[in-house]
Amino acid sequence: MATTMVAEAINDPLAVVDSNVVVDPQKRNRIQVSNKKKPLYFYVNLAKRYMQQYNEIELSALGMAIGTVVTVAEILKNKGLATEKKILTSTIGTKDETKGRLIRKAKIEIFLGKTENFDGLTTAAKAEGKGNRNGATGKANRINAGKNPSQGENGGIKVAE
């Protein structure tokens, strides 16, 4: 009986459980995304590392960061690294300390699981990254790939002087 209560408490942190059972309220496989603090690919790479450890992750965001968390999830899905398990949306109230009133914010939680070929894709990406020692040269080659050298710097477009 206690094990089902623990499982229910992990899924629902507000659930009432037996007082003899201790449940860690902080989820270890949760990534709380901000659209101000870190760049987008920081969260993509962090999610990859978490999926290697836990097989399933939870991406969560509030307010304006919702777009960032959706983009992170879509990048992982499009690369074939993750499958979407569940998406939860809600509205939470936070207290504005300056004005002393309640502010309502949208919240999203996206649960992603590892794909069957996750390990193969991540090891292939690591091997590809090690083959190219100078990442800047590789990027420059991709940028200049569509340009004809005889066209000059501006790709054949004459600039008025």
Buried (B, 14 or more C-beta within 10 A) or exposed (E): EEEEBBEEBBEEEEEEBEEEEEBEEEBEBBBBBBBEEEEEEEBBEBBBEBBEEBEBBBBBBBBEBBEBBBBBBEBBBEBEBBBEEEEEEEEEEEEEEEEEEEEEBBBBBBBBBBBEEBEEBBEEEEEEEEEEEEEEEBEEEEEEEEEEEEEEEEEEEEEEE
